[in-house]
Amino acid sequence: MNRSRRQFLKDAARLAAVVGLGPTWVPRFAQALEDLSTGRAPVLWLQGQSCSGCSVSFLNAEDPGPAGLLTRYLSLYFHQTLSAATGEAALSALERAVDAGGYVLVVEGAVPLGVPDACTLGEEPFGQLLVRAARKARAVISVGTCASYGGIPAAPPNLTGAAPVSEVLAKAGVSRPLVNLPGCPAHPAWVVGNLVHLLKAGVPELDEAGRPKRTYGQLLHDQCPHFAQYEREQFAEKPGDDGCLFKVGCQGVITSSDCSWRGWNGGGSWCVQARAPCVGCARPEFARNPDFPFYRLNEDHPRTG
């Protein structure tokens, strides 16, 4: 697809801003977009135990948002949800991609290590396919909390033995640059911005949970519009009440991401702005810790911070 240098620079500037980088990064991001558009940086997207919510989130990006940018530039080898081919044709396309190698492997969903046949592509268990594909990848990006940490599939009692991508690759002895982008679902800007950063600037600086610090480096609590109400102990006692949502289960005090200033659905809103408590979906413990249900009412928990 023909694109002018001006279009490359314009789109590169948008993506640099997405991940919090300044104008000096724009030329490198423009080169990454050129690599994508010419097929020099193909992407292979695999889906395991998940609801495909991260793919849906990605495709719902506002134009000209990240999905629009990838429509212009992405050399997508394979994506189970987006594939027009089915059956043997789809499996053949996947095998050609894996044989070629050299791609960035994007993984959505957990891996059922305890019951391998609970998730298969063709007749191959997803965990086996993941390891094969990762061995040929330039780098791996775990998109969403299921791929990053196990998420809802790994919630107790975890009957399928669902595990995150990092655990599966470690057990198989596969070492590749790995970036976790948790969220249920992941924001499309997190995916595209960090993908381009990975291609041209290398692996972004990560925290102890494998997340890019520029995306997940601040507590939601510190950026919350209800922070002053929290400090004054003006708490909502039930859904619909005015005030900070801490007492109805908001986990913003222990959750790090940039939702509060980035917003969702084209920047229109986010959970707390819509008067729903943050459920901590970007936390490694999301859904896996029964001490933190999604919603609570009037629990006498000590304040933090």
CORNOR-V606293 format. One line per field, one symbol per residue. phi: phi as a letter, one per 40 degrees, with the letter a starting at -180 (. if undefined). A space follows every 50 residues. Layout:
phi=???
This chain:
phi=.cbcdccdcccccccccdcgbccccddcccccccccccgcbcbbbbbbca cgccccdcccdccccdccccccbccccaadcccccbfccccccccccccc ggcccbbbhcbcccbdccabbgbcdddccdcdcccbccabbccgccccbh fcdccdcfccgcbcddccccccgcbbdbbcbcibcccdccccccccdccb bgcccbcccgcccccbcbcddcbccbdcccccfcbccadhcchccdcbhc bccbbbabdcbcgbfggcaadcccgbcccgcccdcdgcbccbccbbbfcc cccbg
